[in-house]
Amino acid sequence: MGIAERKEREKLQRRSEIIDAAEKIFFTKGFESATMDEIAEEAELSKGTLYLYFKSKEDLQFAIFMRGSDILMKMMKDNLSEEHNGYQSLLGLAESFIRFSREKRKHFDLFMYYESSRMEALNIDQEQIQVYLKEQSPLALVTYQVNKGMKDGSLRDDLSAEVFSATLWSQMLGVLIVLNNKADLYEIFNLKAEEILQTHLELVSNGSIKKTK
């Protein structure tokens, strides 16, 4: 390995360690209460070195969000199969998202923060956000599978793939937010999260599949 390659690897490793430190501080203290000084101390770096990698707390928060998004994307892709049609693939993506919301709750909460925020109001590079949304986000993966389903005949094709995908994505986000934050409310009515999720998927499926004449 050459000197340049080694330096680049060391740089990426240090960046990852900084994100590890920020994740620990943010998830323990909360974003508003955390300071860059605390993150630098946790990462065992000087504050000046920290700022060489990240300009602000917002940049670090977005890096943690991207890490969570990468985890979700891997879970989704691992649940896909070439043998599945578009409709079956969408069900697999939904199952992965549900599992992510339960197993990675802190990342899920941060994911919801970005999904519900006005992008232009965030103190981060707007071009970076747009590239993420169009090419790297779970929504882009959903759109790909919707297009696949429209072509293989498993999904209705009387809507644009983009509108179809955004609607499915928004519905799933809403259900997961409510179930994760209002579980105690449903318990009062003896309703189980699993039943609600299953009913949601069935209702969505009925409106998504291509009807045979």
Long-range contacts (C-beta under 8 A, 24 or more apart in sequence): 14-45, 14-53, 15-53, 17-43, 18-43, 18-45, 18-50, 18-53, 18-54, 18-60, 19-60, 19-63, 19-64, 19-67, 22-54, 22-57, 22-60, 22-61, 22-63, 22-64, 23-64, 23-67, 26-60, 26-61, 26-64, 27-106, 31-57, 31-61, 56-123, 58-122, 58-123, 58-124, 59-124, 61-110, 62-114, 62-122, 62-124, 62-128, 64-107, 64-110, 65-107, 65-110, 65-111, 65-113, 65-114, 66-132, 67-107, 68-104, 68-107, 68-108, 68-110, 68-111, 69-111, 69-132, 69-136, 69-137, 69-138, 71-100, 71-104, 71-107, 72-96, 72-97, 72-100, 72-104, 72-107, 72-111, 72-138, 73-136, 73-138, 73-141, 75-99, 75-100, 76-138, 76-141, 77-141, 80-145, 85-148, 85-149, 85-152, 85-153, 85-154, 86-145, 86-146, 86-147, 86-148, 86-149, 86-150, 86-151, 86-152, 86-154, 86-155, 87-149, 87-154, 87-155, 87-205, 87-208, 87-209, 88-154, 89-145, 89-148, 89-149, 90-142, 90-145, 90-146, 90-149, 90-155, 90-168, 90-208, 91-201, 91-205, 93-138, 93-141, 93-142, 93-145, 94-172, 94-201, 97-138, 97-172, 97-176, 98-176, 98-197, 101-176, 101-180, 105-180, 108-176, 108-180, 112-173, 112-177, 115-173, 138-169, 139-165, 139-166, 139-169, 142-168, 142-169, 153-210, 154-209, 154-210, 155-208, 155-209, 155-210, 156-208, 156-209, 156-210, 156-211, 157-210, 164-208, 168-204, 168-208, 171-200, 171-204, 172-200, 175-200
